[in-house]
Every structure is written in C-alpha cells, then in structure tokens.
C-alpha cells in the first residue's frame, strides 16, 4: 500500500499552508518590532545629543539606529517573501482540493471499505 493517500496529502497541504501563514505573520511582527526599536534608538541619539553627551557616543548611537533600520528593512523584505510563500502554500492546498477531492469523496463512499487499493482500476475510470 502506498505511503501517500489523499487524506494524508490533504492533511499535509492544509497543515503546510497554516504553518507558513503563521510563520509569515511572526516574521512580519519581528520586522515591525525592529523598525520600532530603530526609531526609538534614533530618538535616543537625538536626545543624548541635546544633552551634550560626547560626540563619539552620539555617533555610535546614530550608527546603531541606522543599522537597525537596515535590519528592519531586510526583515520587512523577508516578511514580504514569506507572505508570498504563504500564498503559494495556500494555492497548493486549494489545487490539491480541486484536483483530488473527487477521489477522496469516491473512496469514502466506496463499499469496499477503507482500503481503496483493493479496488479494480475500472471502478475509478470516468463513466
């Protein structure tokens, strides 16, 4: 008996679509957090500059804000790619449902029981 059945395929594609969608949301959340922290760091650098903290510290803080902003942009791009991957996984799930659900329904209505592999090939042929 083959290891892959319609039920297993349907379950796997549905789980993949959900998992990828959740991961995309998490990545987007991290990107937003990084952007927020970069903005806070930039404001902090301006605040310490106004307090006349030594220029090296102000410069380092500004550099850190700039690096964090770049990291936030990279995380945002990664989140966008993750979203497209999520859409592709969902499309694979829908394609599986559209192209294979008839087989699953026929197997579930079959009087031969759960072991569809005992069915004659002619039974699966279109009428």
PyMOL commands that set and color helices and strands:
alter all, ss='L'
color gray80, all
select helices_A, chain A and resi 6-50+55-109+116-118+121-124
alter helices_A, ss='H'
color red, helices_A
deselect
rebuild
show_as cartoon
